[in-house]
Structures are given as structure tokens and as C-alpha cells.
Amino acid sequence: MRRFFTELLGDGRGGADEQALISMCGAGVFFGLQIYSVVAKGQLFDPIAFGTGFGALLGATSAGFGLRSKLTPGRSGEGGIDPVTGRFVGGIHAGSAV
């Protein structure tokens, strides 16, 4: 299990991926508060509110990964998605012909 989380939160180059860590923490808090409100507080489960919140979580995570892929300087000649890690790589103008 530790290896799974290490690979999930790693950037493929031996470092930590902060965006993935923030996203995982946000998802954990989101699900934890949802479970707490239903189980401990006895509130009814609201699927519309849950879907809206989960969609916002996915949108924010996707926007964060997209911005990071555009603003993170990569190695020369790289762009798009790394075939090994499946993560975005490249700089601001990666993939554009100059």
C-alpha cells in the first residue's frame, strides 16, 4: 500500500507531486465530511449537493494539473503526457512550433 501511494504522489523523477497531494487531501476531507454529516449528524444524503461538490473537486484538480503542465519547465523536447508516469510534462510553449 505504501508503494502505491508513493507512486501516486511521486512526480516520476524521485520528487513529490504537491498538486496530487493537495488533491488527495481535498478528496479525503470532502468524503470524510460527507460521511460525518450522514453517519454522525444524522443528516439525509443529498445526491445533488454531493455531485456538485464532487464535480467542483474534479474541476479544480484538473485545472491545477493543467496549469502546472503549462507553467512547469520541462526537459527540452518534451511535451504532452509522459508515457512512463502518465503525467503532463513540458513548458509553456511545449509542442508549439517556433
URLINWO-V571022 format. One line per field, one symbol per residue. burial: # if it has 24 or more other C-alpha atoms within 12 Angstrom, else .. A space follows every 10 residues. Layout:
# URLINWO-V571022
burial=???
This chain:
# URLINWO-V571022
burial=.......##. #.....#.## ..#......# ...#...... .......... ......#... #...#..### .#.#....## ......#### #.......
